[in-house]
Amino acid sequence: MTRTSLRTPALATLAAAALLAGCADMSERQKGTATGAGIGAVAGAVLGSATGGKAGTGAVVGGALGAVAGNLWSKRMEDKRAAMEKATQGTGIAVERTAQNELKVNVPSDFSFDVGRSAIKPEMRPVLDQFAQGLDTTARVRVVGHTDSTGSDAINNPLSLDRAHSVRDYLAGRGVAPTRIETEGRGSREPVADNGSEAGRAHNRRVEIFLREPAPQS
């Protein structure tokens, strides 16, 4: 390895450190972008040197990729995930970060809907209240309704969409603009458990709520 190839990753590391040091006066979105850019730059520089390419080019590419990744999962999103986990602890409601950097909240039938109904259960309201609380105006929400296999597609498809609409309307009543909420109905096409048992059907009768922060437009 040449002296130049050794020096370039070190310079990228120093540059990244300087970039991160300047985060104190940034917004949460900017901090996420800067952090991702710094990490990506270091990784890109090291990768470029190790593979015999131009380390400087690798740093630029890595920084660009890191900036996108850092922006999509900001501290605000992590704080929301932590708040949702705390609010749903012990309920069977699953809260997770997806591979697409969305926050996913999976609400099973115990807290969502009765068989053949689209009315939100009272148990679900505190969960939706917490979800709606403090959302940034750039955040986008997607609600996907599901049914079990009871009944035909002619019943299940519109029922699953009605369930998504019920969640949308509730969130809208809590201050989330309806234009920021997408709704989908998947009927019984995406089971997560065996529809041959009541317990399995209860798992399948659910609503999934996704939250994301879109990348800023350049």
Secondary structure by P-SEA (a helix, b strand, c coil): ccaaaaaaaaaaaaaaaaaaaacccccaaaaaaaaaaaaaaaaaaaaaaaacccaaaaaaaaaaaaaaaaaaccaaaaaaaaaaaaaaccccbbbbbcccccbbbbbccccccccccccccccaaaaaaaaaccccccbbbbbbbbbccccccccaaaaaaaaaaaaaaaaaaaccccccbbbbbbcccccccccccaaaaaaacbbbbbbbbccccc
